[in-house]
């Protein structure tokens, strides 16, 4: 509650009269000053009582154009608030949009009828999943005081909206449709990805994966399963961006939407979603297949710029380490302390404790996922030794890796390095 100009003026007048009464020892001045202060207290009580009655009489009817929307799509919202008007009491209303949305324009207000305020606006839903509105915010004022109050009870947060993930269309040479399911449940093979197996059609499967030749031959519908997908739900590995990467708002939005869409699509299709969040050489979160739905989607809140506290700048591959060691053993003329010392240095370089710990964590997470494939998401900026380590561990376990990175010239070198170390498919966001 804040005092208005009238309350402030009356307060200043009361203080001035009180000062006069003190200076000139005038009892009448004390009486006048006390009367003014008592009246201010009465007006404050009157304002709070009106606000209490306002909240008690308030009703909200909120409607949205669609309760199931595509990720990134715009939806019109109308919130109609009715209340019992009180004389000399002005009321304003602000509708609190869901936290995963951005306003598409300004909120428009219609208060042409007494006791009724209509708020109309459009929002874009940026993250997949089920979400609710944030409630409403009331502002009220009279001649002496004003105040605001946020109402976030469940009754003021309806209706809930289901946001369906959408695979961001990809461009350039690595064309594709992204990972996971898009709006309508569509799933697509990655470019160049071959079919490993076929299975009977299940109602709800995307028609894009139907093998029509096999269907015509046998008289019933068959679905193609891509390589790396028949072994179960893929494990999604997310490389968290570093603040030093300086991603634009558009790049961060595209990256976040792609990750959210992949997780939502995987969970919708398989009922589980093994998830691994990494920041440099540190595992930020590791969720096995048995993780609950709220845990999986709660972890997506961590997909934001995160300062890297562990940097690798190298990766550990046993085969690569054995090659230089074997070469040192075969070189003649380097006998003695020099060769022994050089062998020790080479071995130490590949056996740093932090590097081995990260490798062990990644290997354990991939083993626990029981996945037939790995989907690796990365902004493709800075040092990617930790990503190479993930790819090496997946290849060592016989798991195929598909990577998805932000498009642009800054990520071209990273995509080339990932492809060289064993990534099977590359996609761009």
URTA-V607492 format. One record per pair of residues at least 24 apart in sequence whose C-alpha atoms are under 7 Angstrom apart, sorted by the first residue. I is the first residue (numbers start at 0). GAP is how many residues later the second one is. Records with the same first field share a line. If there is no record, write none. Layout:
I=GAP / GAP
This chain:
0=144 / 145 / 146
1=143 / 144 / 145
2=141 / 142 / 143
3=139 / 140 / 141 / 142
4=139
5=137 / 138
6=33 / 137 / 138
9=26
10=26
42=101
43=101
46=98
53=29 / 30
56=26 / 27
57=24 / 25
58=24
59=96
66=94 / 95
67=93 / 94 / 95
68=93 / 94 / 95
69=93 / 94 / 95 / 96 / 113
70=54 / 55 / 56 / 57 / 92 / 93 / 94 / 95
71=52 / 53 / 54
72=51 / 52
73=48 / 49 / 50 / 51
74=47 / 48 / 49
75=45 / 46 / 47
76=43 / 44 / 45
77=40 / 41 / 42 / 43
78=39 / 40 / 41
79=37 / 38 / 39
80=35 / 36 / 37
81=33 / 34 / 35
82=32 / 33
83=31
84=29 / 30
87=54
88=51 / 52 / 53
89=50 / 51 / 52
90=48 / 49 / 50
91=46 / 47 / 48
92=43 / 44 / 45 / 46
93=42 / 43 / 44
94=24 / 40 / 41 / 42
95=37 / 38 / 39 / 40 / 41
96=36 / 37
97=33 / 34 / 35 / 36
99=25 / 26 / 27
100=24 / 25
125=131
126=130 / 133
127=35 / 36 / 37 / 132 / 133 / 136
128=33 / 34 / 35
129=30 / 31 / 32 / 33
130=29 / 30 / 31
131=25 / 26 / 27 / 28 / 29
132=24 / 25 / 27
164=96 / 99 / 100
165=95
166=91 / 94
167=90 / 261
169=258 / 259
173=252 / 253 / 254
174=252
175=251
177=249
178=83
179=81 / 82 / 85 / 86
180=84
188=37
192=33 / 34
193=32 / 33
194=29 / 30 / 31 / 32
195=29 / 30 / 31
196=27 / 28
197=24 / 25 / 26 / 27
198=24 / 25
227=144 / 145 / 172
228=143 / 144
229=142
230=140 / 141
231=138 / 139 / 140
232=33 / 37 / 39 / 40 / 138 / 139
233=137 / 138 / 139 / 140 / 141
234=38 / 39 / 40 / 134 / 136 / 138 / 139 / 140
235=38 / 39 / 40 / 138 / 139 / 140
236=38 / 39 / 40 / 138 / 139 / 140
237=38 / 39 / 40 / 138 / 139 / 140
238=38 / 39 / 40 / 138 / 139
239=37 / 38 / 39 / 63 / 64 / 65 / 66
240=63 / 64 / 65 / 138
241=63 / 64 / 65 / 66
242=62 / 63 / 64
244=136
253=175
254=151
255=47
259=40
273=95
278=29
279=28 / 30 / 31 / 32 / 106
280=29 / 30 / 31 / 77 / 105
281=28 / 76
285=79
287=80 / 81
288=80
311=43 / 73 / 74
312=70 / 72
313=71
314=70 / 71 / 73 / 74
315=34 / 73
320=29
358=30
361=28
362=30
371=27
372=26 / 27 / 28
373=25 / 26 / 27 / 28
374=26 / 27 / 28
375=26 / 27 / 28
376=26 / 27 / 28
377=26 / 27
378=26 / 27
379=25 / 26 / 31 / 34
380=30
387=30 / 33
390=31 / 32
399=24
401=24
402=24
403=24 / 25
404=24
